[in-house]
């Protein structure tokens, strides 16, 4: 007897996901959460998931609140 049962991914019809494993847009969560991005409102939004993530990463990398560099103080020259 298995200790853990496999659970079906939870979601609703009409929600769209981008599957990282299969590299495609899927309606409803067919794959485990670790392998998908979403939910998105439309298949077009889901198809742009990787580009959206890339753009957000660039923004976050440029955000001074997320840098490890020390903030200059009033006495620093």
PDB file of N, CA, C and O in Angstrom:
ATOM      1  N   UNK A   1       0.832  -1.177   0.000  1.00  0.00           N
ATOM      2  CA  UNK A   1       0.000   0.000   0.000  1.00  0.00           C
ATOM      3  C   UNK A   1       0.876   1.240   0.000  1.00  0.00           C
ATOM      4  O   UNK A   1       1.834   1.335   0.767  1.00  0.00           O
ATOM      5  N   UNK A   2       0.544   2.183  -0.860  1.00  0.00           N
ATOM      6  CA  UNK A   2       1.326   3.406  -0.970  1.00  0.00           C
ATOM      7  C   UNK A   2       1.078   4.314   0.225  1.00  0.00           C
ATOM      8  O   UNK A   2      -0.044   4.420   0.719  1.00  0.00           O
ATOM      9  N   UNK A   3       2.130   4.959   0.676  1.00  0.00           N
ATOM     10  CA  UNK A   3       1.999   5.892   1.789  1.00  0.00           C
ATOM     11  C   UNK A   3       1.354   7.199   1.353  1.00  0.00           C
ATOM     12  O   UNK A   3       0.595   7.809   2.106  1.00  0.00           O
ATOM     13  N   UNK A   4       1.654   7.618   0.147  1.00  0.00           N
ATOM     14  CA  UNK A   4       1.138   8.882  -0.348  1.00  0.00           C
ATOM     15  C   UNK A   4       0.347   8.638  -1.621  1.00  0.00           C
ATOM     16  O   UNK A   4       0.798   7.938  -2.527  1.00  0.00           O
ATOM     17  N   UNK A   5      -0.826   9.218  -1.674  1.00  0.00           N
ATOM     18  CA  UNK A   5      -1.635   9.112  -2.879  1.00  0.00           C
ATOM     19  C   UNK A   5      -1.281  10.258  -3.809  1.00  0.00           C
ATOM     20  O   UNK A   5      -1.020  11.376  -3.364  1.00  0.00           O
ATOM     21  N   UNK A   6      -1.274   9.974  -5.101  1.00  0.00           N
ATOM     22  CA  UNK A   6      -1.063  11.036  -6.068  1.00  0.00           C
ATOM     23  C   UNK A   6      -2.337  11.850  -6.156  1.00  0.00           C
ATOM     24  O   UNK A   6      -3.427  11.307  -6.337  1.00  0.00           O
ATOM     25  N   UNK A   7      -2.189  13.146  -6.027  1.00  0.00           N
ATOM     26  CA  UNK A   7      -3.349  14.020  -6.112  1.00  0.00           C
ATOM     27  C   UNK A   7      -3.438  14.619  -7.506  1.00  0.00           C
ATOM     28  O   UNK A   7      -2.431  14.929  -8.142  1.00  0.00           O
ATOM     29  N   UNK A   8      -4.654  14.771  -7.950  1.00  0.00           N
ATOM     30  CA  UNK A   8      -4.872  15.442  -9.220  1.00  0.00           C
ATOM     31  C   UNK A   8      -4.663  16.929  -8.978  1.00  0.00           C
ATOM     32  O   UNK A   8      -5.146  17.465  -7.981  1.00  0.00           O
ATOM     33  N   UNK A   9      -3.947  17.606  -9.880  1.00  0.00           N
ATOM     34  CA  UNK A   9      -3.748  19.047  -9.712  1.00  0.00           C
ATOM     35  C   UNK A   9      -5.088  19.771  -9.594  1.00  0.00           C
ATOM     36  O   UNK A   9      -6.060  19.415 -10.260  1.00  0.00           O
ATOM     37  N   UNK A  10      -5.124  20.788  -8.741  1.00  0.00           N
ATOM     38  CA  UNK A  10      -6.352  21.530  -8.469  1.00  0.00           C
ATOM     39  C   UNK A  10      -6.414  22.756  -9.370  1.00  0.00           C
ATOM     40  O   UNK A  10      -5.413  23.446  -9.565  1.00  0.00           O
ATOM     41  N   UNK A  11      -7.585  23.019  -9.911  1.00  0.00           N
ATOM     42  CA  UNK A  11      -7.801  24.195 -10.733  1.00  0.00           C
ATOM     43  C   UNK A  11      -9.196  24.179 -11.309  1.00  0.00           C
ATOM     44  O   UNK A  11      -9.989  23.279 -11.033  1.00  0.00           O
ATOM     45  N   UNK A  12      -9.488  25.183 -12.113  1.00  0.00           N
ATOM     46  CA  UNK A  12     -10.821  25.310 -12.680  1.00  0.00           C
ATOM     47  C   UNK A  12     -10.743  25.316 -14.199  1.00  0.00           C
ATOM     48  O   UNK A  12      -9.756  25.780 -14.769  1.00  0.00           O
ATOM     49  N   UNK A  13     -11.777  24.806 -14.857  1.00  0.00           N
ATOM     50  CA  UNK A  13     -11.829  24.943 -16.311  1.00  0.00           C
ATOM     51  C   UNK A  13     -11.844  26.427 -16.676  1.00  0.00           C
ATOM     52  O   UNK A  13     -12.441  27.244 -15.976  1.00  0.00           O
ATOM     53  N   UNK A  14     -11.191  26.755 -17.758  1.00  0.00           N
ATOM     54  CA  UNK A  14     -11.101  28.153 -18.169  1.00  0.00           C
ATOM     55  C   UNK A  14      -9.846  28.831 -17.662  1.00  0.00           C
ATOM     56  O   UNK A  14      -9.551  29.957 -18.061  1.00  0.00           O
ATOM     57  N   UNK A  15      -9.100  28.167 -16.787  1.00  0.00           N
ATOM     58  CA  UNK A  15      -7.807  28.693 -16.355  1.00  0.00           C
ATOM     59  C   UNK A  15      -6.745  28.102 -17.275  1.00  0.00           C
ATOM     60  O   UNK A  15      -6.787  26.917 -17.607  1.00  0.00           O
ATOM     61  N   UNK A  16      -5.825  28.909 -17.667  1.00  0.00           N
ATOM     62  CA  UNK A  16      -4.778  28.491 -18.602  1.00  0.00           C
ATOM     63  C   UNK A  16      -3.434  28.514 -17.919  1.00  0.00           C
ATOM     64  O   UNK A  16      -3.148  29.392 -17.106  1.00  0.00           O
ATOM     65  N   UNK A  17      -2.610  27.539 -18.258  1.00  0.00           N
ATOM     66  CA  UNK A  17      -1.287  27.384 -17.670  1.00  0.00           C
ATOM     67  C   UNK A  17      -0.255  27.177 -18.774  1.00  0.00           C
ATOM     68  O   UNK A  17      -0.577  26.734 -19.876  1.00  0.00           O
ATOM     69  N   UNK A  18       0.998  27.510 -18.448  1.00  0.00           N
ATOM     70  CA  UNK A  18       2.096  27.163 -19.335  1.00  0.00           C
ATOM     71  C   UNK A  18       2.861  26.053 -18.643  1.00  0.00           C
ATOM     72  O   UNK A  18       3.366  26.237 -17.536  1.00  0.00           O
ATOM     73  N   UNK A  19       2.950  24.895 -19.294  1.00  0.00           N
ATOM     74  CA  UNK A  19       3.648  23.746 -18.719  1.00  0.00           C
ATOM     75  C   UNK A  19       5.130  23.821 -19.065  1.00  0.00           C
ATOM     76  O   UNK A  19       5.503  23.831 -20.238  1.00  0.00           O
ATOM     77  N   UNK A  20       5.970  23.873 -18.037  1.00  0.00           N
ATOM     78  CA  UNK A  20       7.418  23.942 -18.229  1.00  0.00           C
ATOM     79  C   UNK A  20       7.991  22.608 -18.698  1.00  0.00           C
ATOM     80  O   UNK A  20       9.026  22.569 -19.363  1.00  0.00           O
ATOM     81  N   UNK A  21       7.323  21.531 -18.353  1.00  0.00           N
ATOM     82  CA  UNK A  21       7.778  20.193 -18.741  1.00  0.00           C
ATOM     83  C   UNK A  21       7.514  19.929 -20.226  1.00  0.00           C
ATOM     84  O   UNK A  21       8.387  19.446 -20.947  1.00  0.00           O
ATOM     85  N   UNK A  22       6.300  20.254 -20.667  1.00  0.00           N
ATOM     86  CA  UNK A  22       5.901  19.968 -22.050  1.00  0.00           C
ATOM     87  C   UNK A  22       6.092  21.156 -22.987  1.00  0.00           C
ATOM     88  O   UNK A  22       5.942  21.026 -24.202  1.00  0.00           O
ATOM     89  N   UNK A  23       6.427  22.330 -22.411  1.00  0.00           N
ATOM     90  CA  UNK A  23       6.653  23.558 -23.181  1.00  0.00           C
ATOM     91  C   UNK A  23       5.440  23.912 -24.038  1.00  0.00           C
ATOM     92  O   UNK A  23       5.563  24.214 -25.225  1.00  0.00           O
ATOM     93  N   UNK A  24       4.250  23.868 -23.400  1.00  0.00           N
ATOM     94  CA  UNK A  24       3.039  24.207 -24.140  1.00  0.00           C
ATOM     95  C   UNK A  24       1.974  24.750 -23.205  1.00  0.00           C
ATOM     96  O   UNK A  24       2.048  24.590 -21.987  1.00  0.00           O
ATOM     97  N   UNK A  25       0.976  25.400 -23.807  1.00  0.00           N
ATOM     98  CA  UNK A  25      -0.162  25.946 -23.080  1.00  0.00           C
ATOM     99  C   UNK A  25      -1.172  24.830 -22.850  1.00  0.00           C
ATOM    100  O   UNK A  25      -1.457  24.040 -23.750  1.00  0.00           O
ATOM    101  N   UNK A  26      -1.711  24.776 -21.629  1.00  0.00           N
ATOM    102  CA  UNK A  26      -2.693  23.754 -21.287  1.00  0.00           C
ATOM    103  C   UNK A  26      -3.863  24.399 -20.564  1.00  0.00           C
ATOM    104  O   UNK A  26      -3.671  25.304 -19.752  1.00  0.00           O
ATOM    105  N   UNK A  27      -5.074  23.938 -20.854  1.00  0.00           N
ATOM    106  CA  UNK A  27      -6.243  24.423 -20.124  1.00  0.00           C
ATOM    107  C   UNK A  27      -6.422  23.552 -18.899  1.00  0.00           C
ATOM    108  O   UNK A  27      -6.390  22.323 -18.975  1.00  0.00           O
ATOM    109  N   UNK A  28      -6.611  24.209 -17.772  1.00  0.00           N
ATOM    110  CA  UNK A  28      -6.736  23.456 -16.528  1.00  0.00           C
ATOM    111  C   UNK A  28      -5.382  22.905 -16.129  1.00  0.00           C
ATOM    112  O   UNK A  28      -4.487  22.793 -16.966  1.00  0.00           O
ATOM    113  N   UNK A  29      -5.225  22.567 -14.888  1.00  0.00           N
ATOM    114  CA  UNK A  29      -3.926  22.077 -14.431  1.00  0.00           C
ATOM    115  C   UNK A  29      -3.748  20.592 -14.707  1.00  0.00           C
ATOM    116  O   UNK A  29      -4.089  19.761 -13.866  1.00  0.00           O
ATOM    117  N   UNK A  30      -3.223  20.254 -15.864  1.00  0.00           N
ATOM    118  CA  UNK A  30      -2.976  18.854 -16.188  1.00  0.00           C
ATOM    119  C   UNK A  30      -1.698  18.346 -15.532  1.00  0.00           C
ATOM    120  O   UNK A  30      -1.577  17.157 -15.236  1.00  0.00           O
ATOM    121  N   UNK A  31      -0.759  19.234 -15.309  1.00  0.00           N
ATOM    122  CA  UNK A  31       0.542  18.842 -14.760  1.00  0.00           C
ATOM    123  C   UNK A  31       0.685  19.355 -13.328  1.00  0.00           C
ATOM    124  O   UNK A  31      -0.046  20.260 -12.925  1.00  0.00           O
ATOM    125  N   UNK A  32       1.610  18.794 -12.557  1.00  0.00           N
ATOM    126  CA  UNK A  32       1.828  19.244 -11.175  1.00  0.00           C
ATOM    127  C   UNK A  32       2.242  20.719 -11.118  1.00  0.00           C
ATOM    128  O   UNK A  32       2.809  21.254 -12.070  1.00  0.00           O
ATOM    129  N   UNK A  33       1.952  21.350 -10.006  1.00  0.00           N
ATOM    130  CA  UNK A  33       2.261  22.764  -9.816  1.00  0.00           C
ATOM    131  C   UNK A  33       3.723  23.107 -10.032  1.00  0.00           C
ATOM    132  O   UNK A  33       4.034  24.204 -10.498  1.00  0.00           O
ATOM    133  N   UNK A  34       4.620  22.200  -9.706  1.00  0.00           N
ATOM    134  CA  UNK A  34       6.051  22.478  -9.867  1.00  0.00           C
ATOM    135  C   UNK A  34       6.452  22.610 -11.332  1.00  0.00           C
ATOM    136  O   UNK A  34       7.520  23.138 -11.639  1.00  0.00           O
ATOM    137  N   UNK A  35       5.602  22.134 -12.234  1.00  0.00           N
ATOM    138  CA  UNK A  35       5.924  22.139 -13.656  1.00  0.00           C
ATOM    139  C   UNK A  35       5.114  23.156 -14.456  1.00  0.00           C
ATOM    140  O   UNK A  35       5.143  23.128 -15.687  1.00  0.00           O
ATOM    141  N   UNK A  36       4.392  24.052 -13.783  1.00  0.00           N
ATOM    142  CA  UNK A  36       3.544  24.963 -14.554  1.00  0.00           C
ATOM    143  C   UNK A  36       3.577  26.375 -14.006  1.00  0.00           C
ATOM    144  O   UNK A  36       3.889  26.605 -12.838  1.00  0.00           O
ATOM    145  N   UNK A  37       3.247  27.310 -14.877  1.00  0.00           N
ATOM    146  CA  UNK A  37       3.114  28.715 -14.513  1.00  0.00           C
ATOM    147  C   UNK A  37       1.669  29.111 -14.786  1.00  0.00           C
ATOM    148  O   UNK A  37       1.097  28.717 -15.802  1.00  0.00           O
ATOM    149  N   UNK A  38       1.086  29.878 -13.893  1.00  0.00           N
ATOM    150  CA  UNK A  38      -0.284  30.315 -14.078  1.00  0.00           C
ATOM    151  C   UNK A  38      -1.028  30.233 -12.773  1.00  0.00           C
ATOM    152  O   UNK A  38      -0.427  29.966 -11.733  1.00  0.00           O
ATOM    153  N   UNK A  39      -2.304  30.454 -12.803  1.00  0.00           N
ATOM    154  CA  UNK A  39      -3.180  30.464 -13.967  1.00  0.00           C
ATOM    155  C   UNK A  39      -3.198  31.816 -14.675  1.00  0.00           C
ATOM    156  O   UNK A  39      -2.922  32.858 -14.079  1.00  0.00           O
ATOM    157  N   UNK A  40      -3.527  31.767 -15.942  1.00  0.00           N
ATOM    158  CA  UNK A  40      -3.699  32.943 -16.780  1.00  0.00           C
ATOM    159  C   UNK A  40      -5.137  32.967 -17.273  1.00  0.00           C
ATOM    160  O   UNK A  40      -5.803  31.932 -17.323  1.00  0.00           O
ATOM    161  N   UNK A  41      -5.614  34.155 -17.637  1.00  0.00           N
ATOM    162  CA  UNK A  41      -7.006  34.322 -18.061  1.00  0.00           C
ATOM    163  C   UNK A  41      -7.255  33.838 -19.482  1.00  0.00           C
ATOM    164  O   UNK A  41      -8.394  33.538 -19.841  1.00  0.00           O
ATOM    165  N   UNK A  42      -6.204  33.758 -20.296  1.00  0.00           N
ATOM    166  CA  UNK A  42      -6.388  33.358 -21.694  1.00  0.00           C
ATOM    167  C   UNK A  42      -5.205  32.516 -22.154  1.00  0.00           C
ATOM    168  O   UNK A  42      -4.138  32.546 -21.542  1.00  0.00           O
ATOM    169  N   UNK A  43      -5.398  31.768 -23.228  1.00  0.00           N
ATOM    170  CA  UNK A  43      -4.271  30.991 -23.767  1.00  0.00           C
ATOM    171  C   UNK A  43      -3.152  31.886 -24.278  1.00  0.00           C
ATOM    172  O   UNK A  43      -1.983  31.502 -24.242  1.00  0.00           O
ATOM    173  N   UNK A  44      -3.505  33.086 -24.756  1.00  0.00           N
ATOM    174  CA  UNK A  44      -2.484  34.011 -25.252  1.00  0.00           C
ATOM    175  C   UNK A  44      -1.571  34.486 -24.115  1.00  0.00           C
ATOM    176  O   UNK A  44      -0.354  34.578 -24.278  1.00  0.00           O
ATOM    177  N   UNK A  45      -2.184  34.785 -22.959  1.00  0.00           N
ATOM    178  CA  UNK A  45      -1.376  35.180 -21.804  1.00  0.00           C
ATOM    179  C   UNK A  45      -0.472  34.032 -21.359  1.00  0.00           C
ATOM    180  O   UNK A  45       0.696  34.249 -21.037  1.00  0.00           O
ATOM    181  N   UNK A  46      -1.005  32.823 -21.342  1.00  0.00           N
ATOM    182  CA  UNK A  46      -0.213  31.660 -20.932  1.00  0.00           C
ATOM    183  C   UNK A  46       0.946  31.422 -21.898  1.00  0.00           C
ATOM    184  O   UNK A  46       2.036  31.032 -21.481  1.00  0.00           O
ATOM    185  N   UNK A  47       0.707  31.659 -23.194  1.00  0.00           N
ATOM    186  CA  UNK A  47       1.760  31.463 -24.196  1.00  0.00           C
ATOM    187  C   UNK A  47       2.908  32.438 -23.990  1.00  0.00           C
ATOM    188  O   UNK A  47       4.037  32.160 -24.394  1.00  0.00           O
ATOM    189  N   UNK A  48       2.631  33.587 -23.361  1.00  0.00           N
ATOM    190  CA  UNK A  48       3.664  34.598 -23.111  1.00  0.00           C
ATOM    191  C   UNK A  48       4.302  34.453 -21.729  1.00  0.00           C
ATOM    192  O   UNK A  48       5.040  35.340 -21.301  1.00  0.00           O
ATOM    193  N   UNK A  49       4.033  33.359 -21.028  1.00  0.00           N
ATOM    194  CA  UNK A  49       4.490  33.188 -19.646  1.00  0.00           C
ATOM    195  C   UNK A  49       6.002  33.332 -19.503  1.00  0.00           C
ATOM    196  O   UNK A  49       6.469  34.000 -18.581  1.00  0.00           O
ATOM    197  N   UNK A  50       6.756  32.733 -20.377  1.00  0.00           N
ATOM    198  CA  UNK A  50       8.217  32.800 -20.249  1.00  0.00           C
ATOM    199  C   UNK A  50       8.727  34.211 -20.505  1.00  0.00           C
ATOM    200  O   UNK A  50       9.639  34.670 -19.816  1.00  0.00           O
ATOM    201  N   UNK A  51       8.158  34.902 -21.478  1.00  0.00           N
ATOM    202  CA  UNK A  51       8.558  36.284 -21.757  1.00  0.00           C
ATOM    203  C   UNK A  51       8.177  37.195 -20.593  1.00  0.00           C
ATOM    204  O   UNK A  51       8.952  38.071 -20.210  1.00  0.00           O
ATOM    205  N   UNK A  52       6.990  36.989 -20.033  1.00  0.00           N
ATOM    206  CA  UNK A  52       6.559  37.775 -18.875  1.00  0.00           C
ATOM    207  C   UNK A  52       7.517  37.564 -17.707  1.00  0.00           C
ATOM    208  O   UNK A  52       7.906  38.524 -17.042  1.00  0.00           O
ATOM    209  N   UNK A  53       7.895  36.326 -17.455  1.00  0.00           N
ATOM    210  CA  UNK A  53       8.841  36.024 -16.372  1.00  0.00           C
ATOM    211  C   UNK A  53      10.197  36.663 -16.640  1.00  0.00           C
ATOM    212  O   UNK A  53      10.822  37.202 -15.726  1.00  0.00           O
ATOM    213  N   UNK A  54      10.651  36.608 -17.875  1.00  0.00           N
ATOM    214  CA  UNK A  54      11.936  37.214 -18.244  1.00  0.00           C
ATOM    215  C   UNK A  54      11.908  38.723 -17.981  1.00  0.00           C
ATOM    216  O   UNK A  54      12.855  39.274 -17.420  1.00  0.00           O
ATOM    217  N   UNK A  55      10.816  39.392 -18.390  1.00  0.00           N
ATOM    218  CA  UNK A  55      10.698  40.839 -18.180  1.00  0.00           C
ATOM    219  C   UNK A  55      10.672  41.179 -16.689  1.00  0.00           C
ATOM    220  O   UNK A  55      11.311  42.138 -16.254  1.00  0.00           O
ATOM    221  N   UNK A  56       9.941  40.398 -15.919  1.00  0.00           N
ATOM    222  CA  UNK A  56       9.877  40.653 -14.474  1.00  0.00           C
ATOM    223  C   UNK A  56      11.224  40.427 -13.808  1.00  0.00           C
ATOM    224  O   UNK A  56      11.590  41.166 -12.893  1.00  0.00           O
ATOM    225  N   UNK A  57      11.961  39.431 -14.244  1.00  0.00           N
ATOM    226  CA  UNK A  57      13.296  39.187 -13.681  1.00  0.00           C
ATOM    227  C   UNK A  57      14.213  40.371 -13.934  1.00  0.00           C
ATOM    228  O   UNK A  57      14.969  40.764 -13.046  1.00  0.00           O
ATOM    229  N   UNK A  58      14.161  40.945 -15.129  1.00  0.00           N
ATOM    230  CA  UNK A  58      14.993  42.112 -15.450  1.00  0.00           C
ATOM    231  C   UNK A  58      14.617  43.273 -14.538  1.00  0.00           C
ATOM    232  O   UNK A  58      15.491  43.958 -14.007  1.00  0.00           O
ATOM    233  N   UNK A  59      13.307  43.496 -14.355  1.00  0.00           N
ATOM    234  CA  UNK A  59      12.857  44.580 -13.470  1.00  0.00           C
ATOM    235  C   UNK A  59      13.335  44.355 -12.042  1.00  0.00           C
ATOM    236  O   UNK A  59      13.825  45.281 -11.396  1.00  0.00           O
ATOM    237  N   UNK A  60      13.195  43.130 -11.551  1.00  0.00           N
ATOM    238  CA  UNK A  60      13.588  42.840 -10.168  1.00  0.00           C
ATOM    239  C   UNK A  60      15.092  42.930  -9.983  1.00  0.00           C
ATOM    240  O   UNK A  60      15.555  43.373  -8.932  1.00  0.00           O
ATOM    241  N   UNK A  61      15.865  42.520 -10.981  1.00  0.00           N
ATOM    242  CA  UNK A  61      17.324  42.601 -10.870  1.00  0.00           C
ATOM    243  C   UNK A  61      17.790  44.050 -10.821  1.00  0.00           C
ATOM    244  O   UNK A  61      18.825  44.349 -10.226  1.00  0.00           O
ATOM    245  N   UNK A  62      17.032  44.955 -11.444  1.00  0.00           N
ATOM    246  CA  UNK A  62      17.391  46.372 -11.452  1.00  0.00           C
ATOM    247  C   UNK A  62      16.817  47.121 -10.251  1.00  0.00           C
ATOM    248  O   UNK A  62      17.162  48.282 -10.033  1.00  0.00           O
ATOM    249  N   UNK A  63      15.959  46.488  -9.478  1.00  0.00           N
ATOM    250  CA  UNK A  63      15.319  47.134  -8.336  1.00  0.00           C
ATOM    251  C   UNK A  63      16.325  47.243  -7.191  1.00  0.00           C
ATOM    252  O   UNK A  63      16.825  46.223  -6.718  1.00  0.00           O
ATOM    253  N   UNK A  64      16.630  48.459  -6.739  1.00  0.00           N
ATOM    254  CA  UNK A  64      17.637  48.620  -5.678  1.00  0.00           C
ATOM    255  C   UNK A  64      17.232  47.975  -4.357  1.00  0.00           C
ATOM    256  O   UNK A  64      18.090  47.701  -3.518  1.00  0.00           O
ATOM    257  N   UNK A  65      15.946  47.733  -4.162  1.00  0.00           N
ATOM    258  CA  UNK A  65      15.519  47.082  -2.917  1.00  0.00           C
ATOM    259  C   UNK A  65      15.947  45.629  -2.852  1.00  0.00           C
ATOM    260  O   UNK A  65      15.949  45.041  -1.770  1.00  0.00           O
ATOM    261  N   UNK A  66      16.316  45.025  -3.994  1.00  0.00           N
ATOM    262  CA  UNK A  66      16.661  43.605  -4.034  1.00  0.00           C
ATOM    263  C   UNK A  66      18.147  43.367  -4.265  1.00  0.00           C
ATOM    264  O   UNK A  66      18.545  42.256  -4.616  1.00  0.00           O
ATOM    265  N   UNK A  67      18.953  44.370  -4.079  1.00  0.00           N
ATOM    266  CA  UNK A  67      20.384  44.208  -4.291  1.00  0.00           C
ATOM    267  C   UNK A  67      21.092  43.931  -2.967  1.00  0.00           C
ATOM    268  O   UNK A  67      20.611  44.319  -1.902  1.00  0.00           O
ATOM    269  N   UNK A  68      22.223  43.264  -3.043  1.00  0.00           N
ATOM    270  CA  UNK A  68      23.005  42.982  -1.846  1.00  0.00           C
ATOM    271  C   UNK A  68      24.049  44.073  -1.592  1.00  0.00           C
ATOM    272  O   UNK A  68      24.755  44.031  -0.584  1.00  0.00           O
ATOM    273  N   UNK A  69      24.149  45.043  -2.493  1.00  0.00           N
ATOM    274  CA  UNK A  69      25.123  46.123  -2.343  1.00  0.00           C
ATOM    275  C   UNK A  69      24.702  47.021  -1.178  1.00  0.00           C
ATOM    276  O   UNK A  69      23.516  47.303  -1.010  1.00  0.00           O
ATOM    277  N   UNK A  70      25.647  47.461  -0.393  1.00  0.00           N
ATOM    278  CA  UNK A  70      25.295  48.342   0.721  1.00  0.00           C
ATOM    279  C   UNK A  70      24.768  49.682   0.200  1.00  0.00           C
ATOM    280  O   UNK A  70      25.211  50.178  -0.836  1.00  0.00           O
ATOM    281  N   UNK A  71      23.836  50.242   0.920  1.00  0.00           N
ATOM    282  CA  UNK A  71      23.281  51.543   0.560  1.00  0.00           C
ATOM    283  C   UNK A  71      24.239  52.620   1.050  1.00  0.00           C
ATOM    284  O   UNK A  71      24.658  52.590   2.207  1.00  0.00           O
ATOM    285  N   UNK A  72      24.595  53.577   0.183  1.00  0.00           N
ATOM    286  CA  UNK A  72      25.514  54.627   0.612  1.00  0.00           C
ATOM    287  C   UNK A  72      24.911  55.445   1.763  1.00  0.00           C
ATOM    288  O   UNK A  72      23.736  55.811   1.736  1.00  0.00           O
ATOM    289  N   UNK A  73      25.724  55.712   2.747  1.00  0.00           N
ATOM    290  CA  UNK A  73      25.271  56.502   3.896  1.00  0.00           C
ATOM    291  C   UNK A  73      25.630  57.965   3.696  1.00  0.00           C
ATOM    292  O   UNK A  73      26.282  58.307   2.709  1.00  0.00           O
ATOM    293  N   UNK A  74      25.217  58.838   4.613  1.00  0.00           N
ATOM    294  CA  UNK A  74      25.474  60.272   4.467  1.00  0.00           C
ATOM    295  C   UNK A  74      26.961  60.626   4.583  1.00  0.00           C
ATOM    296  O   UNK A  74      27.376  61.673   4.086  1.00  0.00           O
ATOM    297  N   UNK A  75      27.769  59.778   5.226  1.00  0.00           N
ATOM    298  CA  UNK A  75      29.204  60.072   5.398  1.00  0.00           C
ATOM    299  C   UNK A  75      30.073  59.372   4.366  1.00  0.00           C
ATOM    300  O   UNK A  75      31.296  59.506   4.408  1.00  0.00           O
ATOM    301  N   UNK A  76      29.466  58.619   3.425  1.00  0.00           N
ATOM    302  CA  UNK A  76      30.245  57.913   2.406  1.00  0.00           C
ATOM    303  C   UNK A  76      30.584  58.864   1.263  1.00  0.00           C
ATOM    304  O   UNK A  76      29.736  59.625   0.795  1.00  0.00           O
ATOM    305  N   UNK A  77      31.820  58.806   0.829  1.00  0.00           N
ATOM    306  CA  UNK A  77      32.238  59.627  -0.322  1.00  0.00           C
ATOM    307  C   UNK A  77      32.535  58.767  -1.498  1.00  0.00           C
ATOM    308  O   UNK A  77      32.901  59.275  -2.558  1.00  0.00           O
TER     309      UNK A  77
END
